[in-house]
Amino acid sequence: MINSTFRSILRLLLLSFGLFTLSANASADDELLDVNQAFQLATPEVKSGEIDLHWTIAKDYHLYKQRVSISSNDLKLGTPTFSPAVIKDDAVFGKTEVFLNKLDIQQPFEATKLSKATITVKYQGCADKLGVCYPPQTRQITIDIPAASRSNSLGSLNDMLSDSNDDGALLPADKAFAFSSHQDSNGNLVLTFKVANGYHLYQNKIKASVLNGPAQLGTLELPKAEPSNDPVFGDTLVYKTDFEAKLPVSNLTANSTIQITYQGCSDLAGVCYPPEKKQVTLSANSASATTASSATSNSAAPISETDQITQTLQHSSVWIVIGTFFLFGLLLSLTPCVFPMIPILSSIIVGQGDSLTTRKAFIMSLVYVLAMSVTYTVAGVLAGLFGENLQVMFQNPWIIGSFALIFVLLSFSMFGFYELQLPSALQSKITNLSNKQQGGTLTGVAIMGFLSALIVGPCVAPPLAGALIYIGQTGDALLGGTALFAMSIGMGVPLLLLGTSAGKLLPKAGMWMENVKAVFGVLMLGVAIWMADRILPESVTMVLWATLLMGSAIYLGALEPIGEKSGWSKLAKSIGFILMTYGVILFIGLAGGSKDALQPLKVYQGGADGSSAAAEQHLAFKRVATLDELKAEVAKGQPIMLDFYADWCVSCKEMEKFTFSDPGIMQQLKGVTLLQADVTANNENDKALMKAFGIIGPPAILFFKDGQEARQSRVIGFQKPEQFSKNIQTSFN
């Protein structure tokens, strides 16, 4: 120990003597070169992730390897690579490595966000012949960082992360900074970060923003952080242990999405990760209760019917969910969304002719209902998971027009104008297959059930919306899909009963069967007109309805003399006369400018001013086409009613005719800004508007007061004036 200490002291004395000799002889000996001539350091060359340094060493001079070092406060440097050195028996350092003639160093560095950085280069050398050593040299050099070496390109950093992971030295970001979140009872979003040992998160890099929905964020409440002198960000605050942050959230919708951004580094490896972005889908239940509740009351705030159904799925047992949604389906079977399916299924069954039996009618009805139910379920689950309503996508004019044309062709076949037949060879194969199935052309029935679910009845009701919201929030497609299937079966029960009874009650053969087929032919024409109403002007559909009624009247003998006819013939003639009369009334109303097939003569009320008076009996909506337009209107702070509407939406037409035209409703909405989002085209702007509020499809009516939605009053589907009036009062009072 003493000998080692003595040798160190001796080396320091000799080095000091050398420095003294250098200063004494510098002026006397012209052969001693200037330090920058003896050791010429070229401008560093910066490549991708590497700094190359080169010294040209004069003859009879050398640099000590152990005295060469490179450091930086801006960059994280790796282990340098030196060009070959030689062993020298030095008077000061003993046997040591030195560089003669030249020195090359390849200095790796890790990716950085900086475009410029400063490195510190230290070195020391001596003159061999003179035995003189120079003082240690220090150079501060600023270098330009190429784009490929910056962390925002992520190229070198990702490679480095990959290499480090192979060695187990660097954790993946999700393990280094494990993130989770939940909502507390007050509707706040609680963010939990678990920071691994040897890592840290930057406090000022933790941010929150709204991706979808009109949710409003408060100030992010972060705990106290530790000060750190960071080589990249300077003096900053970091978290090195687990912590929680609280984010106040208000004005939530069902599918509001919040994005959380954060960034951290590894202390041990000196590696900074790219910014992490996590998306959190929030439930409106807790936040809605907080926003709408009274400051002096602890009772829960009212929530919308759709949210109540969503809560049923979240908190009830499977069997309660199945039973509840089955009952919902039974109620929905009484709506116009299901009515058109009755003549469709009945026409299919009647078309079986003499071969029809009760058992066959039941099997065909069951296949139709199951196909419809499976389609509703699959389409609903996909809509909930991905936000795309397949039924809405099928409301294309070409698809609707083609389907309406199919019904027209089928109806003409019912009238006996022709028989729709396949080539004999193919027909024979299908007949054999049908006989094996013992149920007729079941494949065709299933296809018709599939198309009926997608095209005929694209209605959105609270049970459907609630199930889709639940699937979107939880990702539980199994329970959500089960609920949708139970609801679809409930909707199909009346169809199953009617279809089976048709096989029992309808006559088996004879002229009666031909007359029954003709009746269902008329019904199929009615379905075709009903579907075409979504894409044709109202005046055109009124002409079609009038033509159908008058044509049916002629078929029933309305214009034939009574003569000596049977009682049934006279009854048919009477029905025909009524149809003829109503058809004429439709034409008269159409001539006066009426567009309402249910009240065609209303335009003539009040004489010459009747037309304008009738026109005043409708709400005047202002159209909004984009989310930005809507935000601009909401920002004004005025009371707003927003109506999501589409031309192909049956319930939307019901709302216009029966609810929006009600005098009491119109009186209540005076002073309210009436906005309408027409999503008929289902383009990108329409999808963005619906997605922002978690709307699956029209009709949906939203109310805004003081710039915030009155979530508890949201209306999904058709509502009668009495119930709609209560929603208006709840929203604006």
C-alpha positions in Angstrom: 0.0 0.0 0.0 2.9 2.4 0.9 4.8 1.5 -2.2 1.8 2.1 -4.4 1.2 5.5 -2.7 4.9 6.4 -3.1 4.8 5.6 -6.8 1.8 7.7 -7.4 3.4 10.7 -5.6 6.6 10.2 -7.7 4.6 10.2 -10.9 2.9 13.4 -10.0 6.2 15.1 -9.2 7.7 13.9 -12.5 4.6 15.2 -14.3 4.9 18.6 -12.6 8.5 18.7 -13.5 7.7 18.0 -17.1 5.2 20.8 -17.2 7.7 23.1 -15.7 10.3 22.1 -18.2 7.8 22.7 -21.0 7.2 26.3 -19.9 10.9 26.9 -19.5 12.0 25.5 -22.8 9.0 26.6 -25.0 10.7 29.8 -26.0 14.2 28.5 -26.1 13.6 25.4 -28.2 12.0 26.2 -31.6 11.6 22.5 -32.4 8.7 22.0 -29.9 5.5 22.3 -31.8 2.4 24.0 -30.7 -0.1 21.6 -29.1 -2.6 22.1 -31.9 0.2 21.3 -34.4 1.4 18.3 -32.5 -2.1 16.8 -32.1 -4.3 18.1 -34.9 -8.0 17.3 -34.1 -10.1 17.4 -37.2 -13.8 18.5 -37.2 -15.8 15.6 -35.9 -17.9 13.7 -38.5 -21.4 12.8 -37.2 -23.1 9.8 -38.7 -26.3 8.0 -37.7 -25.8 7.3 -34.0 -22.0 7.8 -34.1 -19.4 10.6 -33.8 -16.1 10.0 -35.6 -13.0 11.9 -34.2 -9.6 11.9 -35.9 -6.3 13.2 -34.6 -3.2 13.6 -36.8 -0.2 13.1 -34.5 3.1 14.7 -35.5 6.3 12.6 -35.8 8.1 11.9 -32.5 4.9 12.8 -30.5 2.4 10.6 -28.8 -1.1 10.7 -27.1 -1.8 8.7 -24.0 -4.8 6.4 -24.4 -5.8 6.6 -20.8 -5.8 10.5 -21.0 -8.3 10.6 -23.9 -12.0 10.9 -22.9 -15.2 12.2 -24.5 -18.3 13.3 -22.5 -21.5 15.3 -23.1 -24.3 16.8 -21.0 -26.6 16.7 -24.1 -26.0 13.1 -25.3 -26.0 9.7 -23.8 -22.7 8.2 -25.0 -21.8 4.6 -25.4 -18.5 2.9 -25.2 -16.0 4.3 -27.7 -13.9 2.3 -30.2 -10.2 3.3 -30.5 -7.8 2.7 -33.3 -4.8 0.3 -32.4 -2.4 1.6 -29.7 1.2 0.6 -28.9 2.8 -0.1 -25.5 5.3 2.4 -24.3 7.5 2.3 -21.2 6.7 5.9 -20.0 8.8 7.7 -17.4 5.6 9.1 -15.9 2.9 6.4 -16.3 5.1 3.3 -16.7 4.0 0.8 -19.3 1.0 2.3 -20.9 -0.8 2.5 -24.3 -0.1 5.4 -26.6 -1.1 6.5 -30.1 1.5 7.3 -32.7 0.9 9.1 -36.0 -2.9 9.1 -35.7 -5.8 8.4 -33.5 -9.3 7.5 -34.7 -12.3 7.1 -32.3 -15.8 6.0 -33.1 -18.1 7.3 -30.3 -21.6 5.9 -30.4 -24.5 7.9 -28.9 -28.2 7.3 -28.3 -31.0 9.1 -30.2 -31.9 12.5 -29.0 -34.5 15.1 -29.8 -31.8 17.8 -30.1 -30.6 19.0 -33.5 -27.4 20.3 -32.0 -25.3 19.0 -29.1 -22.0 19.9 -27.3 -19.3 17.3 -26.6 -16.3 17.7 -24.4 -13.0 16.1 -25.6 -10.0 15.8 -23.3 -6.6 14.5 -24.3 -2.9 14.8 -23.3 0.3 13.9 -25.0 4.1 14.4 -25.0 7.1 15.1 -27.3 9.3 12.0 -27.3 12.7 13.6 -28.2 12.4 16.5 -25.9 10.8 14.5 -23.1 8.3 17.3 -22.6 4.6 16.6 -21.8 1.8 19.0 -22.7 -0.8 20.1 -20.1 -4.2 18.2 -20.5 -6.2 19.7 -23.3 -10.0 20.3 -23.2 -12.1 21.1 -26.3 -15.8 22.0 -26.3 -17.2 21.1 -29.7 -20.7 21.8 -31.0 -22.0 19.2 -33.5 -25.1 18.9 -35.7 -27.3 15.9 -35.1 -28.6 14.3 -38.3 -32.3 13.6 -38.6 -31.8 9.9 -38.6 -30.2 10.1 -35.1 -33.1 12.1 -33.5 -35.7 10.4 -31.4 -38.6 11.8 -33.3 -37.6 9.6 -36.3 -37.6 6.6 -33.8 -35.4 4.6 -36.2 -32.2 4.4 -34.1 -34.2 4.5 -30.8 -36.4 1.5 -31.8 -33.3 -0.4 -32.8 -31.7 0.4 -29.5 -34.8 -0.6 -27.6 -34.9 -3.9 -29.4 -31.2 -4.6 -28.7 -31.6 -3.7 -25.1 -34.7 -5.9 -24.7 -32.7 -8.8 -25.9 -30.3 -8.3 -23.1 -33.1 -7.8 -20.6 -31.7 -4.4 -19.7 -34.7 -2.3 -20.9 -38.3 -3.0 -20.1 -41.1 -2.5 -22.7 -43.0 0.8 -22.1 -46.1 -0.9 -20.8 -44.0 -2.6 -18.1 -41.8 0.3 -17.3 -44.8 2.6 -16.9 -47.9 0.3 -16.3 -51.0 2.5 -16.8 -54.6 1.9 -15.7 -57.7 4.0 -15.1 -61.1 4.0 -13.5 -63.9 6.4 -12.6 -64.6 7.2 -9.0 -68.0 7.8 -7.5 -67.8 11.5 -8.4 -67.3 10.9 -12.0 -63.6 11.8 -11.9 -61.2 9.8 -14.0 -58.5 8.3 -11.8 -55.2 7.6 -13.6 -52.8 5.0 -12.0 -49.1 4.8 -13.0 -46.9 2.0 -11.7 -43.3 3.1 -12.4 -40.7 0.3 -12.4 -37.5 0.6 -10.3 -34.8 2.6 -12.2 -37.3 4.5 -14.4 -39.0 7.9 -14.2 -42.0 9.7 -15.8 -41.8 13.4 -16.6 -44.6 15.4 -14.8 -45.0 17.9 -17.6 -45.4 15.2 -20.2 -48.6 13.8 -18.6 -51.5 15.3 -20.5 -55.2 14.5 -21.3 -57.3 15.4 -24.3 -60.8 14.6 -25.7 -60.8 12.4 -28.8 -64.6 11.8 -29.1 -67.6 13.4 -27.6 -68.3 16.8 -26.0 -66.7 15.9 -22.7 -65.1 18.7 -20.8 -61.9 18.2 -18.9 -60.9 19.9 -15.7 -57.3 20.6 -14.4 -55.3 17.4 -14.1 -54.5 17.0 -10.4 -51.0 15.5 -10.0 -49.1 14.6 -6.8 -45.8 16.2 -5.8 -42.9 15.2 -8.0 -39.2 15.0 -7.5 -36.8 17.6 -9.0 -34.3 16.3 -11.5 -31.5 17.8 -13.6 -32.3 16.1 -16.9 -29.7 16.1 -19.7 -32.4 16.7 -22.3 -35.1 18.8 -20.6 -32.9 20.5 -18.0 -34.3 21.2 -14.5 -37.7 19.3 -14.4 -39.9 17.3 -12.2 -40.2 13.5 -12.4 -42.0 10.5 -10.8 -39.8 7.5 -9.8 -42.5 5.6 -7.8 -46.1 4.6 -8.3 -48.7 7.4 -8.1 -52.3 8.4 -9.0 -53.6 11.5 -10.7 -57.2 12.7 -10.8 -58.9 14.2 -13.9 -62.3 15.9 -13.4 -64.6 15.1 -16.3 -68.0 16.6 -17.1 -70.6 16.6 -19.9 -69.9 13.0 -20.7 -71.7 11.0 -23.5 -71.9 7.2 -23.6 -68.9 6.7 -25.8 -66.7 9.6 -24.8 -63.0 8.8 -25.4 -60.2 10.5 -23.5 -56.6 10.2 -24.7 -53.8 10.1 -22.0 -50.3 11.0 -23.1 -47.1 10.4 -21.0 -43.4 9.9 -21.5 -40.5 8.6 -19.4 -37.0 7.3 -19.4 -34.7 4.6 -18.0 -32.2 5.9 -15.4 -30.0 2.9 -15.8 -29.8 2.7 -19.6 -30.2 6.4 -20.2 -32.9 5.7 -22.8 -36.0 7.9 -23.2 -39.1 6.2 -24.6 -41.3 7.8 -27.3 -44.5 9.4 -25.9 -47.1 6.8 -25.0 -50.7 7.4 -25.9 -53.6 5.5 -24.2 -57.3 5.8 -25.0 -59.9 5.5 -22.3 -63.6 5.1 -23.1 -65.7 6.5 -20.3 -69.1 5.6 -18.9 -71.6 8.4 -18.8 -73.4 7.0 -15.7 -71.2 8.3 -12.9 -70.4 11.6 -14.5 -74.0 12.3 -15.5 -75.2 11.8 -12.0 -72.5 14.2 -10.8 -73.2 16.9 -13.3 -77.0 16.8 -13.0 -77.3 16.3 -9.3 -78.3 19.1 -6.9 -75.7 20.5 -4.6 -77.9 19.9 -1.6 -79.1 16.4 -2.5 -77.3 13.1 -2.5 -79.9 11.4 -4.6 -78.9 10.1 -8.0 -79.8 12.3 -11.0 -82.3 11.0 -13.6 -80.7 9.2 -16.5 -82.0 8.6 -20.0 -84.0 5.5 -20.9 -81.0 4.3 -23.0 -78.6 4.6 -20.1 -81.1 2.8 -17.8 -81.0 -0.2 -20.2 -77.2 0.0 -20.3 -77.2 -0.2 -16.5 -79.5 -3.2 -16.7 -76.9 -5.0 -18.7 -74.1 -4.0 -16.4 -75.6 -4.9 -13.1 -78.2 -7.6 -13.7 -77.9 -11.4 -14.0 -77.9 -13.1 -17.4 -81.4 -14.5 -17.0 -82.8 -11.1 -16.0 -81.1 -9.6 -19.1 -82.5 -12.2 -21.4 -86.0 -11.9 -20.0 -86.0 -8.1 -20.0 -84.8 -7.9 -23.6 -87.3 -10.5 -24.7 -90.0 -8.3 -23.4 -88.5 -5.3 -25.1 -88.6 -7.3 -28.4 -92.3 -8.1 -27.9 -93.0 -4.3 -27.5 -90.9 -3.5 -30.5 -92.9 -6.0 -32.6 -95.8 -3.5 -32.4 -93.8 -0.7 -34.1 -93.7 0.1 -37.9 -90.2 -1.4 -38.0 -91.7 -4.9 -37.8 -95.1 -4.4 -39.6 -93.6 -4.7 -43.2 -92.2 -8.1 -42.3 -95.7 -9.5 -41.8 -96.8 -9.4 -45.5 -93.3 -10.5 -46.5 -93.4 -13.7 -44.4 -97.1 -14.3 -45.2 -96.5 -14.0 -48.9 -93.7 -16.5 -48.7 -95.9 -19.0 -46.9 -98.9 -18.4 -49.2 -96.7 -18.9 -52.2 -96.3 -22.6 -51.2 -99.8 -23.3 -52.6 -101.2 -26.8 -52.2 -98.2 -28.2 -50.4 -98.6 -25.9 -47.4 -99.1 -27.6 -44.1 -99.1 -26.2 -40.5 -95.8 -27.9 -39.8 -94.2 -26.5 -42.9 -95.6 -23.0 -42.2 -94.1 -23.2 -38.7 -90.7 -24.4 -39.9 -90.5 -21.6 -42.6 -91.6 -19.0 -40.0 -89.0 -20.2 -37.6 -86.2 -20.1 -40.2 -87.3 -16.6 -41.2 -87.3 -15.4 -37.5 -84.0 -17.1 -36.7 -82.3 -15.6 -39.7 -83.7 -12.2 -38.8 -82.5 -12.6 -35.2 -79.0 -13.7 -36.0 -78.6 -10.8 -38.5 -79.8 -8.3 -35.9 -77.4 -9.8 -33.3 -74.3 -9.9 -35.6 -75.0 -6.4 -37.0 -75.5 -5.1 -33.5 -72.4 -6.6 -32.0 -70.3 -5.3 -34.9 -71.9 -1.8 -34.5 -71.1 -1.9 -30.8 -67.5 -2.9 -31.2 -66.6 -0.9 -34.2 -69.2 1.9 -34.3 -70.5 1.0 -37.7 -74.2 0.3 -38.0 -74.6 -2.2 -40.9 -78.3 -1.5 -41.2 -77.5 2.2 -41.8 -74.9 1.2 -44.4 -77.6 -0.8 -46.3 -79.8 2.3 -46.6 -78.4 3.0 -50.0 -80.7 4.2 -52.8 -79.5 1.4 -55.1 -80.0 -1.3 -52.5 -83.4 0.0 -51.4 -84.5 0.5 -55.0 -83.4 -3.0 -56.0 -85.1 -4.6 -53.0 -88.3 -2.7 -53.8 -88.2 -3.9 -57.4 -87.8 -7.5 -56.2 -91.1 -7.1 -54.2 -92.8 -5.7 -57.3 -91.7 -8.7 -59.4 -92.8 -11.1 -56.7 -96.2 -9.4 -56.4 -96.8 -9.8 -60.2 -96.1 -13.5 -59.8 -98.7 -13.6 -57.1 -101.2 -12.0 -59.5 -100.5 -14.9 -62.0 -98.9 -12.7 -64.7 -96.0 -15.2 -64.8 -94.3 -17.8 -62.7 -90.7 -17.3 -61.5 -88.9 -20.5 -62.3 -85.3 -21.5 -62.6 -83.9 -23.7 -65.4 -85.4 -27.2 -65.2 -82.1 -28.9 -64.3 -81.3 -26.5 -61.5 -85.0 -26.6 -60.4 -84.9 -30.4 -60.2 -81.8 -30.3 -57.9 -83.3 -27.6 -55.7 -86.6 -29.6 -55.5 -84.7 -32.7 -54.3 -82.8 -30.7 -51.8 -86.1 -29.1 -50.6 -87.7 -32.5 -50.2 -84.8 -33.6 -48.0 -85.2 -30.5 -45.9 -88.9 -31.2 -45.4 -89.5 -27.5 -45.2 -89.6 -26.0 -48.6 -86.9 -23.6 -49.9 -85.6 -22.9 -46.4 -82.4 -21.3 -47.8 -84.5 -18.7 -49.7 -86.6 -18.0 -46.5 -83.4 -17.5 -44.5 -82.0 -15.1 -47.1 -85.3 -13.1 -47.0 -85.1 -12.9 -43.2 -81.5 -11.7 -43.5 -82.3 -9.0 -46.0 -85.5 -8.0 -44.1 -83.4 -7.4 -40.9 -80.8 -5.2 -42.7 -83.0 -3.4 -45.3 -86.6 -3.4 -44.3 -86.4 -2.4 -40.6 -83.4 -0.2 -39.8 -85.0 1.2 -36.7 -83.1 2.4 -33.6 -84.9 2.0 -30.3 -83.7 2.5 -26.7 -83.2 -1.2 -26.1 -81.0 -1.6 -29.2 -79.1 1.6 -28.4 -78.6 0.5 -24.8 -77.2 -2.9 -25.8 -74.8 -1.3 -28.4 -73.6 1.2 -25.9 -72.9 -1.6 -23.4 -70.9 -3.6 -26.0 -69.0 -0.5 -27.0 -68.1 0.4 -23.4 -67.2 -3.0 -22.0 -66.3 -5.1 -25.1 -68.6 -7.8 -23.7 -70.0 -9.0 -27.0 -71.2 -12.2 -25.5 -73.7 -10.7 -23.0 -74.6 -7.8 -25.4 -75.1 -10.2 -28.2 -77.3 -12.5 -26.1 -79.4 -9.5 -25.1 -79.8 -8.5 -28.8 -80.7 -12.1 -29.8 -83.3 -12.3 -27.0 -84.8 -9.0 -28.2 -84.9 -10.2 -31.8 -86.7 -13.4 -30.9 -89.2 -11.3 -29.0 -89.7 -9.2 -32.1 -90.2 -12.4 -34.1 -92.8 -14.1 -31.9 -95.8 -12.4 -33.6 -94.3 -13.3 -37.0 -93.9 -16.9 -35.8 -97.6 -17.0 -34.6 -99.0 -15.4 -37.7 -96.9 -17.5 -40.1 -97.9 -20.7 -38.3 -101.6 -19.8 -38.2 -101.5 -19.0 -41.9 -100.7 -22.7 -42.5 -103.7 -23.6 -40.3 -106.3 -21.1 -41.4 -105.7 -20.5 -45.1 -107.6 -22.6 -47.6 -105.6 -25.4 -49.2 -106.8 -25.2 -52.9 -109.3 -23.8 -55.2 -110.2 -20.3 -56.3 -110.0 -19.0 -52.7 -106.2 -19.7 -52.7 -105.8 -17.6 -55.9 -107.7 -14.7 -54.3 -105.6 -14.9 -51.2 -102.5 -14.9 -53.2 -103.7 -11.8 -55.0 -104.4 -10.0 -51.7 -100.8 -10.7 -50.6 -99.6 -9.5 -54.0 -101.2 -6.2 -53.2 -99.5 -6.2 -49.8 -96.1 -6.8 -51.4 -96.7 -3.9 -53.7 -97.5 -1.8 -50.6 -94.2 -2.9 -49.0 -92.4 -1.9 -52.2 -93.9 1.6 -52.1 -93.2 1.8 -48.4 -89.5 1.1 -49.0 -89.3 3.4 -52.1 -90.7 6.2 -49.9 -87.2 6.5 -48.4 -85.6 7.5 -51.6 -88.5 9.0 -53.7 -90.1 12.5 -53.3 -93.3 12.4 -51.2 -95.4 13.5 -54.1 -94.3 10.5 -56.1 -95.0 8.1 -53.3 -98.5 9.6 -52.9 -99.2 9.0 -56.6 -98.0 5.4 -56.2 -100.3 4.9 -53.1 -103.3 6.3 -55.0 -102.6 4.2 -58.0 -102.3 1.0 -55.9 -105.6 1.8 -54.1 -107.5 2.5 -57.2 -106.1 -0.5 -59.0 -107.0 -2.7 -56.1 -110.5 -1.2 -56.2 -110.9 -2.0 -59.8 -109.7 -5.6 -59.1 -112.4 -5.9 -56.4 -115.1 -4.8 -58.8 -115.7 -1.3 -57.5 -116.7 0.0 -61.0 -118.8 -3.1 -62.0 -122.6 -3.1 -61.6 -123.9 -4.9 -58.5 -126.3 -7.1 -60.4 -127.1 -10.4 -58.7 -123.9 -11.0 -56.8 -123.2 -13.1 -53.7 -122.7 -11.5 -50.4 -119.0 -12.0 -50.5 -118.9 -10.3 -53.9 -120.8 -7.3 -52.6 -118.5 -7.1 -49.6 -115.5 -7.1 -52.0 -117.2 -4.4 -54.1 -117.8 -2.3 -51.0 -114.2 -2.5 -49.9 -113.2 -1.7 -53.5 -115.4 1.4 -53.5 -113.7 2.7 -50.2 -110.3 2.1 -51.7 -111.3 3.9 -54.9 -112.6 6.9 -52.9 -109.5 7.2 -50.9 -107.3 7.0 -54.0 -109.3 9.8 -55.5 -108.9 11.9 -52.3 -105.1 11.3 -52.5 -105.0 12.7 -56.0 -107.1 15.7 -55.0 -104.8 16.4 -52.0 -101.8 16.0 -54.2 -103.2 18.6 -56.7 -103.4 21.0 -53.8 -99.8 20.5 -52.8 -100.3 17.9 -50.0 -97.5 15.6 -49.1 -99.3 13.8 -46.3 -101.0 10.5 -47.4 -102.7 10.3 -44.0 -104.2 13.8 -44.2 -104.3 14.6 -47.9 -107.1 17.3 -47.6 -105.6 19.2 -44.8 -104.1 21.7 -47.2 -107.6 22.9 -48.0 -108.3 23.9 -44.4 -108.8 27.7 -44.2 -109.4 28.4 -47.8 -106.7 30.1 -49.9 -104.5 30.5 -46.9 -104.7 26.8 -45.9 -101.5 25.8 -47.6 -99.4 28.4 -45.8 -101.2 27.6 -42.5 -100.3 24.0 -43.0 -96.7 24.8 -43.7 -96.5 26.7 -40.4 -97.4 23.6 -38.5 -93.9 22.2 -38.8 -90.8 23.0 -36.8 -88.2 25.1 -38.7 -84.8 23.3 -38.3 -81.4 24.7 -39.1 -79.2 22.0 -40.7 -75.7 21.3 -39.2 -73.4 19.1 -41.4 -70.2 18.9 -39.4 -69.1 18.6 -35.8 -67.4 22.0 -35.9 -70.7 23.6 -37.0 -72.5 22.0 -34.1 -69.8 23.1 -31.6 -70.1 26.6 -32.8 -73.9 26.6 -32.1 -73.5 24.9 -28.7 -70.8 27.5 -27.7 -73.4 30.2 -27.9 -74.9 28.9 -24.7 -78.5 29.0 -26.1 -81.0 26.2 -25.4 -80.7 23.7 -28.3 -82.6 20.7 -29.6 -80.6 18.6 -32.0 -82.4 16.1 -34.2 -80.6 13.3 -35.9 -82.7 12.5 -39.0 -82.5 10.4 -42.2 -84.9 10.1 -45.1 -85.0 6.3 -44.8 -85.7 6.4 -41.1 -89.3 5.4 -40.4 -89.4 6.6 -36.8 -88.0 10.0 -38.0 -91.0 10.4 -40.2 -93.3 9.5 -37.3 -91.6 12.1 -35.1 -92.2 14.7 -37.8 -95.9 13.8 -38.4 -97.1 13.1 -34.9 -94.7 14.7 -32.4 -93.0 17.7 -33.9 -96.3 18.9 -35.4 -98.1 18.8 -32.1 -99.2 22.4 -31.1 -98.2 21.9 -27.5 -94.7 20.7 -28.5 -94.3 23.6 -30.9 -95.2 26.0 -28.1 -92.7 24.5 -25.7 -89.9 24.8 -28.2 -90.4 28.5 -28.8 -87.1 30.2 -28.0 -85.2 27.0 -28.5 -82.6 26.8 -31.3 -83.7 23.8 -33.5 -80.8 22.0 -35.2 -81.0 19.0 -37.4 -78.3 16.6 -38.5 -79.4 14.9 -41.7 -77.4 11.7 -41.8 -79.2 10.2 -44.8 -76.0 10.0 -46.9 -74.1 8.4 -44.0 -70.9 10.1 -45.2 -67.8 10.8 -43.1 -69.2 13.9 -41.6 -72.4 12.1 -40.6 -70.4 9.3 -39.0 -68.3 11.7 -37.1 -71.3 13.5 -35.7 -73.0 10.3 -34.6 -69.8 8.9 -33.2 -69.1 12.1 -31.2 -72.3 11.4 -29.2 -72.4 7.6 -29.3 -75.4 7.6 -31.7 -75.9 4.3 -33.5 -78.4 5.7 -35.9 -81.5 8.0 -36.2 -83.8 9.0 -34.7 -82.0 10.6 -31.8 -82.9 13.9 -30.2 -80.4 15.6 -27.9 -81.0 18.7 -25.7 -78.4 21.3 -24.7 -78.5 23.9 -22.0 -75.7 26.4 -21.2 -73.4 24.6 -23.6 -73.9 21.1 -22.1 -76.1 18.2 -23.1 -78.9 17.3 -20.8 -78.0 13.6 -21.0 -80.9 12.4 -18.9 -83.4 13.8 -21.5 -81.9 12.2 -24.6 -84.5 10.5 -26.8 -83.8 7.4 -28.9 -86.5 6.2 -31.2 -90.1 7.5 -31.6 -91.8 9.2 -28.7 -95.4 10.4 -28.5 -96.0 14.1 -27.8 -96.9 13.5 -24.1 -93.6 11.8 -23.2 -91.6 14.1 -25.4 -93.1 17.1 -23.6 -91.8 15.8 -20.3 -88.3 15.5 -21.8 -88.4 19.1 -22.9 -89.4 20.2 -19.5 -86.6 18.2 -17.9 -84.1 19.7 -20.2 -84.8 23.4 -20.1 -86.5 23.9 -16.7 
